[in-house]
Amino acid sequence: MHRFSLCSPLGRLSRAAQVLLLATWACGGSGESKTTPTTPTPPTPKAARVVIVTSPATTGEVKSAAGDFVVRVEDAAGKPVSGVRVDFRSQVDTLLGGSGPSFAPTDTVTDASGIARTTVTFGFAARADRLLASATGVGEPAFVDIVVRPGPVFSVSITPGSMRLQAVGDSATFTVLVRDGYLNVITNAVLDFQLSDSTLLSVTPPPAFGANGVVRALKVGGPGTVGIRAGGQSASLGVTIRPLQTNCGGVAPTVTVGLAPVTVTDSVICIAPAPNSFGVNYALMVFNASPDGTTSVQTSVTGTNVALDRVARNRIATEPSLARTRPSFARVPTLDRRSSGRKLDVRFHDRLLTRSRALSRLFAPARTARSIARAGSVGRIRGPSYTLGSSATSVPAVDSLIALNVDTSACAIPDVRTFRVEAVGTKAIILADTTNPANGFTRADYQRFAARFDTLVYPIDVGNFDAPSDIDNNGHVAILFTRAVNELTPPNSDTFVGGFFYARDLFPRTQSPTFPVCATSNEGEMFYMMVPDPTGVVNGNQFRPGYIDTLTTSILAHEFQHLINAGRRMYVNTAATDFEETWLNEGLSHEAEELLFFRESGYSPRSHLTSASILDSWAHFAPWVSDDASNFVNFYYFLSDPANHSPIDANDALETRGATWAFLRYAMDVSFASDAGNWQRFTNSTTTGLGTLSFAFQRDPMALLKDFAVTNIRGWGGHPSWNFGEVYINAFVLNDYPLTFTPLQDGTAVPVSVRGGSAAYYRFGVGPDAQGLLRFSSSDPNLKYVLMPWWF
């Protein structure tokens, strides 16, 4: 892919450095050696104990400063020992990970007086804990016991938010929860209750934290309100005391809801009586058909003659009984956002793709330079600088040293690093940064990655997304394993950058000797990968080789799709004027990861796979964890908050990625009998975003998005490739399918806010021989209301 040459180590030094080096060699050459008498070195004192000199505060509010924690390391005789490493940590965080106290620094070395010092800040979790100071070579640490208290009252909530009583003397219970700004429960908050009408209802406050309060009807009427205040914050409980009505009274046409979903656009909906003696539970979906996934439409829905769960939900009970125990090898990724495990840093990729799209203005000079190169004797794009070889079609030899720019700015500021060629395959050139941390990947590892790219990743991505461009005319893709990727992850971050492709490298440095285009381009098909860092040399972030190994192949597939997509838009489908929109570009790369899973596992799309499909053997489970499980995690995040995210949202959040991945898989499954030849339409599109979806699926993408939103209600049986509900419950061991529903209470207006291309979900019940009425405060034409029985 590049012209390569060996770099002379001496030639890369400055002249002054060369002179100094030669002088050093001269002084160290032949001649008599001289022996200088040495003084015996006294024995190094051995650390025996850690003594507390200054203790931090032992109690305080969350995120408050606790002061200095100072210890002295002594030997057996009580003398200070210098140069000993001391680690500071929280005992609870060591066991559980996460939200405990922070230390600045977390480790240090004792000074000449044997002193080690750190500054402690309480964490955001209110709990008892123990601060530990451990010295290398000392068995017992010094410790201080602390108690972190909740902060000031931030929120007051009451459950339920509303209730309906039928007659005088009826009562119902409620609970109150008071939290600080970090969601710690405040158990000693003083509650103040106020009634809107003391003749309508009475209230008995909860006798203690965690107990129930009671509301009692004194007369028929309403509505009334129970107000609760604590620490300047408030919440309210709406209470209606009136008999149920049995019909809509001619307010709106009656809608009969059968087994199939019913779509209506009226702002008032009257639901026909249930044909049974129990009543019916319903799911209401509010879909926003706007093509703008970045903004929301607001309305509210009020239900009359509705109640919660008129009949017991039997969705889970009707499924086959499956064991909730998993094989010992099945370590499924966590679904808890608050976990200490790192997640993908989507903010960086969003910024990088935004910079790439800003370069689309250079498409014309890039294409001109490419055509000039093809017509001339050079046969490739290559500017006058960074000359790396003498042959236009050369492929480097293993151990060649190459200078390449790894900076992630656009075209102005280079960061040139030296790379060694570690492996050359039929399609892959593997290069490793010569400054990578020690004890990382070996040459054998790099050769294995080259083989996996040649035999697995390249055939999958090219077979589905078409061939990449080849502006350097060598038929290869360069894969740069470099600490520069690790450097993009800040210290103590809970996210990380696993790799990236930068379209900057597909632009020429010059169109002609006098016309600059992108001076810092590497001018070739390549992308960048993170490397192991077992001791945290880069920003203190430790990444074990085994962990990075499990991620590498799927990242190769992910980034290669980005390269194919960009190169074809620049040099193959030349009617294109821009790179693909971020949400769709990332969604396709996540789909590349899943296609890798299907190939490695032997499964096929449209097979309605279950947890048994991935937990039955290591041969199925290992590729699912490495290639596809992260997509399930991202989709879980979306299902947990679908109204505030969308498959077509431009924000590139994890929720967006999960939604786009699941939508693309669903739309492909229902649009075509097989994948063959159909993914290529995405990388051969000359439009972007929804235009690409329309071209690729050959149908209205908004209709597909609405069907996808409906299908998500029926997560157990609606998606052709996956039984999502069953996988989440039995592989991730959730209590239920994670789609979030908001309950409707009788007579209570519930706010609705939903992004374009997505939906909000609600549930309610209507009693036997009764009609339910739904009123929406907005008649926005983009809002579509879908009703279906809620037993799926």
N, C-alpha and C positions, 0 to 999 in steps of 0.2 A: 504493500500500500504506500510505503514511503521509500525514498532513496536513503540509504543508511550508510554511515561510515564510522570507523572506530575513532574514538576521541583519545587524544594523547593526554594523560594526567598532567605531565609537566607543561604541555602547551596551554592548558586551561588556567595556569597560575599567572599572576602578574609578574612583570619583569623583576620587580624588587623581591618578590617571593622566590623567584628562581635563583637569584643571586644569593639570597640567604640560605636556600636549600643546598646549593652547590658548595657554599662555604662550610656548611655543616658537614657535608660529605667529606670535604677535604680535611677538615679537622679530625674527622673520625676514621681516616685512612690508616695506611701502614705507619709504623713508628713504634717507639717503646711505650708500653703501658706502664702507668704509674699507679702505685698503691697508696691510698691515703688511710692512715690509722682511723678506726671508728671507735666511738664511745658506746659502751653497752647500753641498750635500750631498757629502761625500767619496765617491769611488768605492768600491763594495762589493768586498772582496777576493774573488778567484775561487779556488774549491777546486781543488787540483792533485793531491793524493795523500792516501792514508789510511795512517797509521802506527800500529803496534801499541804501546800503552803497557803493558798488562797482558794476558798470555796465560792462558787457562784451562788446566786440566790437559789434557795430551795423551793420556792413557790412563786408563781406569777401568772399573769394572763398569757394566752396564746400570742405568739409572735412578738413578745416583749423581750427586751435585753435582760439577760441574766447575769452579765458581768464576766469577769475573768475566772478561768479555772487554771490555777497554777500548781504545778507539782515539782518535786525534786526527786531525782533518782540518786540513791545512795548505795554504797557497798556495805558489806557485812559490818564494817567498823563505823558506819554512819558518816563516811566521807562522801562528798558529792562525786558523781561519775559523769563526765562530759562525753559528748558524741554518741549518746544512746538515742535511738529512735523511740518516740512516744506517740502512740495512736490514741485519739480521743473518739469516743463513739457513744451511742445510746444503746442500752441493753435491749430495750423493746424493739428499736429499729433493727437491731441485729437479728432478732428472731422473726419479725414480721415484715420489715422493710417499709419505707415510706415517709411518714409525716412527722417524725420526731424532731428533737432539737438539732440545730446546725452548729458547726464548729468552724472557726476561722483562726488557724488552719485546722484541718482534720488530723494532720500528723506533723511532727517537727522533731528536731534533734536537740538534746540538752546542751546548754551552753557551758562555759567553764565552771560555773557554780552548780552544775547539775540541774538547772532549771529548764522546764518546758512550760510554755504558756499558750493558751488559746482563749478566744472569746466566744461565749455561748449565747445563742439566741433560742428562746423556746420555740418549738414547732407549732403547727396549727392544729394538732390533735390534743384535746384536753384529756389528760390521763396521768397516772403515776408512772414514773420511769426511774432509771438509774443511769447516771453519767459515769463512764468508765475511762480511766487513763491507764493504758497498758504499755509497758516498756519491754523492748526486745530483751529476752533472756530472763525476765522476771516472771515467776509463775502467777502471782496474785496481783490484779490491778488495784489501783486506788479507786474509790467510788464515792459518789454523792447521790443520795436519794432526793428526788424532786417530785413535785406535784404541779402540773400545769392546769390552770383553771380556765373555764370558758371566758370569752371576751364579752363585751356589752351585747345586749339584746339586739339582734339584727332582724329577726322575723318571728312572727307569731302565726301559726296555722291551726285550723280547727277542722276536724274530720267527723262527719261529712260537712261539706260547705253549705248544704241545704237539706231540709227534711220536710216531710208532709205528714201531718197527723189528721186522723179521720173524724174524731169526736172528742167531746169534753172528757177529760181524764186520761186520754191516750198519752203515752210518754215514749221518749226515745233517748238513747245515750249519745254522747259525743266525747271526743278526746281533744286535748289541747297540747300542742308541742311548741316550745320556745327554743330558738337556736341563736347562736352567735353567727358572725359573718363567715365562719369556717365550718358551719353546719354541726358544731358541737351542741348537744342538747343541754340546756340550762335547767337543772332540776329544782333550783330554789327560787325561781322567778315568782314575783308577787303578781297575781292575776286580779284584774279589776273587771267585773261584769256589769253591763248596762243593758236594760231591756227597752225596746222601742215602745212597748205597750204592756205594762205590768198587769192589765186586766185581761189580756189575751193569753198570756203564757207565763210560766214561772221557770226559774232555773235553779238547780242545785249544783254548785261548783264541784269539781272533782276534789275529793278530800286530800289527795296527795298526788305527786307526780306519777304518771302512768295509769292512774285510775280514771274511771268514767264520770263525767258530769251527766246530769239528767235535765231534759226539757219536758215540761208537762203542759198539755192544753187546758186552759181555763174556760174558753168559750169558742164557739165556731166563728171563724172570720179570717182575716189576714190580708196580706201577709204581715209577719212580724220579724223582728231581728234581735238576735242576741249578740251584743258587741263585747269583745274581749280585748283588753289592753295590757301590755306589759312592757316596761322600759321604753315607753314612747312609741312602741309599735302596736299595731292593732290588726284584728281579723274579725270577721262576722259570720254568723250562722243564720241563714234565711229559713224561716219557719212558716209554712202555710197550713192553716187549719180549716179544711173544707172537705166535703164529700167528693168522691171521684165523679166526673161526668162520664157518660158512656158513648157520646158521639161528637162529631165536629160541628154539629148544628148548622150545616150548609155553608160553612165558612170557605171551603175549598173543595174542588173535585176530589173524589175518593180514589186513592191509588191502591191497587191490589198487589201485594208483594208475594210472589211465589218462590220457587227454588232458584230461579235465575235472577241476577241483579237487575234492578229497575233504575233507569236514569231519568231524572226529571230536572227541569230548569226553573220551575215555578218557585217563587219566594215563600209560598205557603203550601204545605203538603198535608193532606189528610189520609191517614193509613186505614185501610179497610179492617173490619174486625177479624180476629184470628179464628180460623175454622176448627177450634178445639176447645176443650174445657180448661186449659192451663194458661193460655196466653202465649205470646211469642217474644223472644229476644231478637232485637234487630241491630245490625251494624249500619251506620250512616257514614258514607265517605263524601267529603267535600273536595272536589278536584278543581284545580286552577288550570284552565286550558291556555293561559297566556304563554307565549314562547319565551318570555323573559324569566329565566330561572333565578335571577338575582333579587327580584322584588316580590313582595307579598300583597295579596288582596285581603282586606279585613272585612269581616261581617260578624254577626252573632247568630246563634240559633237558640230558640226557646221552645221547649217541649211542653205540651199540655196533655194531661192524662197519660203521662209516662211515669215509669218507675224503673228501678234497677233490677235486672235479672228476674223477670217474672217466672221463668223456669230455670232449673239448674243447667248450667252449661255442660254438655256431654261431649264436647269436641275431642278431648283427650281420651275419655273412656271408650270412644268408638274405635280408636286406633288399636292395632295389635299390641299386645303386651310385650314390651321389650325390656331387657335387663338394663338397669341404670349403672351397673358396674362395668368398668372398662378394662381391657388388657393392661398388663403392667407397662407395656411399651407406650401406651397411648397418653402422652403428656400433651393435652390439648392446650393451645394458647389461651391466656386469660381474656375474659371479656370485661374486666373491671378497669374503667378509665383511671382509677386512682392507684393502680398497681405500680410497682417500681420498675416493671419491664419497659424497655425503650420502645417507642413507636416511630414510624417513618416521619421525617421532618418534611411535611408537604409544603410548608411555607417557602423553603429554599427552592423546591422544584417549581413552585408557582412563579417565583421571581425569575428563575432561569428561563422558563418558557415565555414569560413576558418579555424578557430581553431578546429572546430568539425572534419573537413575532415582530419586535421593533426593527429587526434587520431585514424584514421582507421587502423594504423599500430598495434593497440592494439586489433583488432578484434579477433585474435587467442587466446590470453590469456583470453579474456572476455568470449568467447564461451567455453573454457576449464573450467573456473570457474563455468559457468552456468551448464555444464554437471555434474561437481562434486557435485554441490548443489542439482541437481535433484536426483542424485544417493544416496546422504547421507540423514541423518535424519533432517538436517536443512531445506531443501526444498527451499532455496532461497539464493541469493547472499548477504552476509553481512560480513563486515570486523570487526575487534575487537573494533574499535572506533565508536563513535556516536551510541552506543547501545541505542535504543529508545523503546524497549518493550521486553516482555518475550515470546510472542507467534509469531510463524513464519507467521501466517495468520491473525494476529490481525488487526482490523480496529479501529482507535482511537475513544474515546468518545468526544463529544463536550465539550469544555473548557480544554481539554488536552493541555499541553504546550510542544512544540517540538523544538529541536535545529537543524537547517538546514543551509547548506552553500549556500550563495547567490552570491558568487564571480563569475565573468565572465572570470577569467583566466582559464588555462587548468586544471592541476592536482596538482599544487604546493601550492597555497596561498589560504587558506580558509577565508571566512568572515561569521562567524557563527552568525545567528540571532535567536531570540526566536519567535516562532509562536504559536498562540492560534487556536485551531480547532474551527471554527465558524459554520460549517454545515457538515453533512455527508449524502450523498445521496446513491442511488443504484450504482452509478459509480463515483461520484465526492466526493473528500474530500477537503473542502474549508478551507484554513488556512490564518490567517491574522497576519502580523508582529506586534508585540506588541509595536513597536516604530512608527507606522504609524501616519501621521498627524491627529490632532483632527478634528471632524465634517466631517468625511468621510462616508464610507459605514457603515450601521448598520448591526446587526445580521440578521434582516429581509431581507436586501439586499443580504447578503451572502447566505441565504437560498434560495432566489429567483434564484441566479446564479447557485446554485447546482441543482435546479429543471430544469432550462433551459438547463444545460449541460446534465442532465440525459435524458430528454425527447425530446430534440431538437438537440443539437450539437453532442452528442455521436451517436445517430442513423444515422444522416446524414453522418458524417465522416466515421464511421465504415461501413455503408451500401455502401458507394462509394469507400473508400480506404482500407477496410479490418480492421481486429481487431488489436489492438496494442499488443505489447509484455506485459508480466506481470512478470518481474523478481523478484518482491517482493511478488508475489503470494497472492495478496489480492483482485484482481479483480477491483481495483479502480485507478483513476488518481488523483494525488494531484495537486491542483491549488493554488499557493502561491501568495497572494496579498501583495505586499511589497514595501515600500518606496525605496528599493534598485533599483527597476526599474526606479523610478522617478529620482534617483541620477545619472542615466546615461545621463540625459538631462542637458547640461550646462546652466548656467545663460544666459538670453537674447537670447536664441536660437530660430530660426524660425522652427526647427524640434523637434521631440520628439520621445522617445521610448515608445511604448504602451505595450509591453510585449515581452517575448522571451522564446524559448525552447532551452536547451543546452544539446547536446548529451553526455556531460561529465557525467550526472547523470545516464546514462544507463550502464556505465562501473563499474566493481567491484573495490573495494578498493584493494583487494588482490586476486590472483589466489589460493594461499596457504599461510600458515603462514609465509613462507619465500620468497614469490614472489609478490612484490607490482605491482599494475596495475595503479590505479588512486586514490591516497590517499584522495582526497577531494570530491569524488563522493558522492551524496546522495543516490545512489543505488536504484532508483525507477523511475517509470513513473510520471513525473511532468513537469510543466512549470510555468512561472512567469508572473505576471500581475501588471500593474501600479495601483496606488490608487489615490483617490481624494486628493487634497491639496488646499483647498479654500483660504488659506491665504499665500501661497507661502513659506511654511516652508523650503522646499527642494529647494535650489538654487534659491529662489525667483520666481519660476515658479508656477503660480496659475492655478489649474485645478479644476473646479467646479464638484461636485458629479454628477449633471445631465448630463454634457458633457461626463465624463468618463463612466457613465452608458450606454449612447447610443453607445459607442464603444466596450463595454466589450464582448458582445455575439459574434460579428464577430471576435474579436481577439481570443476568445476561439476556434472558428472553425479553424482559421488560424494556431494557434500554435499547436493544436491537430493534424493537418495533418503532421506537421514537426515531432512530436513525433511518430506517426504511421509509417511514412516513415523510420525514423532512426531505430526504434526498430525492424521492420521487416527485414531490411537489416542486422542487427547484429545477430538476434536470430531465425529468421524464414527462410528467403531465404539465407541460409548460403554459397551459392556459390558467393555471393556478396563480393567484396573486398574493397569497398569504399562507403561513403555516396553519395547521389545524388548531381549532380552539382547544384550550387546555383541558376542559372537562372530558372531551371526547378523546383527545390524544392520550390522556392518562387512562381512561376507561379501556381503550384498546390495548394498552400495555398490560393492564391487569388481566385482560382476557388472554393475552399471550401467555401469562403465567398459568392460567387455567388450562389452556391448550397443551402446555408442557405437562401438567398433571395428567390429563387424559392420555397422552402418549406414554408417560412413564408407568402409569397404573394399568394400562390396557383397557380402561373403560372408554365409553363413547358418550358424547352428548345425547340428550333426550332419553336417558336411561332411568330417570327418576331415582337417583342414588340416595341411599339412606345411611345412617350411622353404621349399619352392619356392613355396608360396602367399603367403608374405610377403616373399620376396627377389626376386620376379620383376619388381617395379616399385616406384618411389617411391610411387605412389598406394596401394599395399598396405602398404608398409613403414612409411611415415610415421605413419599412424594406429595401426599395431600398436605402434610404439615409444612414441607419446604416450599411448595409451589402455590397452594390454594387457600390454606387456612386463614391467612391474613385477609383475604377477600371476604371471608365469612365474618371476620371480626369487624371490618369496615362496614359491611352490610348490617350487622347488628347495631352499630352506632346509628346508622340511618333509620332503621326500623324503630329505634328507641325515640326518635324525634323527627318523624317524616315531614311534619308541617313546616319546619324551619330549615329544611334542606331539600335539594332537588337533584335528580340525575343530570340536569342541564344547568346547574349553578356554576358560575364562573369562579367561585372562591377556592376551588381545589382543596376543600376540607376532606378529612378521612370519610365523613359521611357521604360526601359527593362521590368520592371514588367508589365506595361500596355500592351506592345506588346505581351509578353508571355501569359498573361491572355487571351487576345483577340484571339491569335492564337490557344491556346488549346481549347477554346470554339468553334472556327470555325472548327478546324480539327476534333474534336469529332462529331460535327453536320454533317459534310459531309462524315465522315467515317462510321458512324453507325446510324441505325434508332432510337436508344435510347441510354441513358447513362448506362442502367442496366448492371452491371458486367464489364463495360469497363474501368472505372477509376482504378479498382483494378490492372490492368496490370502495371500501373505506380509504385505502391508500392510493386509489386511482381517481378519487374525486378531485374536482377543481374548485369546489365550493367548500364551505366550512360549516361546522356545527349542525344545526337542523337541516341545512341544505345537504350535507353529507349523509345524514340519516335518511333523508328522503331518497337520495340517489342509491344508497346502499340497500335499503329495505324495499324500495320500489312501492312505497305506500306512505300515507300520512303519518309522520312521526308523532304528532300530538295524540292521534287515536291510539297508537301503540303505547304511549306513555300512560294514557288513561286506563287501558287494559292491564298494563303492568301494575298500576296502583290498585286496581280491583283484585288482581291475582294475589297481591301481597296480603289481602285479607284472608285468603284461603292458602296460607303458607304450607299447609300439609299436602295439598294435592294439585295446586294450580300451576306450578313451575315444571316444565317437562324434564329438565335435567336434574333437579334436586328436590328432595322432600325437605325443604328448609325447616319446617316446624319440628320434624322428627330428628333432624341432625342437631338442631340447637338444644333440644331437650335431652337427647340421649348421648350425644358426643360431647357437648359443652356442659351437660348436666344443669340445664336451666329448669325452672319450675313450669315454664310456659313459653310458647312462641312469643318472641319479644316485641311484636308490633304494639305500639302504644295506642290505647283507646282512652278517650275522655268520656266519663259517664255523664249522661243528661239527667238532671233532676227536674221534677215537675215544676213548671212555672218559673224556672230560673234561666235567665239569659246567660249563655255560655259564649265567650268570645271565640272567634275563629280567625286565624291568620295563617295563610298558606302560600307557599312559594309557587311560582309558575312551573308547570310540569310535574307538580307533586300534589299530595293530598293530605288532609287531616281526617282523623277517624274518631267516631263516637259510637257509643253503645247505649241502648235503653231497652226497656220492655214495655209491652202494652198488655193489659189484662184481657181475660176471655170476654167475648161479645162486646168489646170496647174499641173505640177508635182513638188513635193518637194523632195529635196535631203538631206539626213542626213549622215554626215561623223563622224566616231569615231576614235580617235587617237590611241586607243589600240585595239588589237585583242585578249585580254585575254579570254581563253576558258570558264572561269567562268561567264563572262558577257553575260546575255541574254536580248535581246531587245524586248519589247512588245509594239505593236501599237494598238490603238483602237480609235474610234470616241469619241470626248469629248463632249457628250451631256447628259451623265448620271448624 
